[in-house]
Amino acid sequence: MKTENKKTYILNLLAIVALYIIMKVLMSQGILNRYFVGIIIFIGVNIVLATSLNIATGFLGQLALGHAGFMAVGAYTSALTAEALTSEALISQGIILPNLVVLIISMTLGGILAVLMSLVIGIPSLRLRGDYLGIITLGFGEVIRVVINNLDFTGKAQGMSGVPILTNFDNIFWIVVVIVFILYTFTNSRHGRAIISIREDEIAAEASGIPTTFYKVLGFSTAAFFGGIGGGLYAHYISFLDPNTFGFMRSVEILVIVVLGGMGSLTGSIIAAIVLTILPEALRDFAEYRLLIYSGLLVVMMVFRPQGLFGTAEFSLKQFLHKLRYNPILSPRKEVKDGD
């Protein structure tokens, strides 16, 4: 790893640790109560869902309209796995796993099953050029919801209650950090560059010897895996799963976060997830106008900034601090020197 990259990673890590400590202090002082902590947890879930979808839609350039389907697969798989790992049968035998271990195992299995589902629909559709994936994923999301509505072990339409509560502020904070780091590293690797080249010009990428079908499936399955992880985090916080939660509108909400933040920008998805999770709560007192205000802000954003908040760029803390340091307003000595 280059020295500059090491410095950047260390600076980002210090900023993340500082943010974590500040939030823990605010929680201990009661400034961040349970309500605000709940919003922060939902922000974390939306960050995972949005950054994962951005891999398929933003970096790969493939329209996916059924991300809530992978979220549902991950949520129900994780919930059922956690119930099995915390069952009375295991406890009676003295097998008691820590909550974090149960959460990681359950989420991972949920992500793996989501990957298997993505391969079933991705391999045939991603061999073709065009928006076939969008049509197939749209149908996939609805099929998953209908299937869950008719399975006994998922609670059918009544939903699944009593899901073990394993998600809290501490583990979701660091899980989100790890996931974003993995996705950032992936997009900046040679595999990530191959995926981006497909978005820019698939024909040129194929002519250059890049196996486009393989990388399209890789990008799509990566998005599905972390979409399943996001579903697991959601399930183990809310403790109740309603099949209708994972309908088409949920997929649209995740897609809106990606588009607003910038298709091809992970930090854009993070900022947009924060804004679009807090905004509905901030407008709760204006319930009758909430949807109108919410939609209006999005329309204004799309008119004046159609590429999203960040476009395909990433926010750099190092560059931000560098600009602050050499800003003429903040550096009067530099101005005097220039005046001489």
Summary of the structure (lengths in Angstrom):
residues: 340
radius of gyration: 21.6
end to end distance: 42.5
largest distance: 82.1
contacts: 1118
relative contact order: 0.16
helix: 77%
strand: 1%
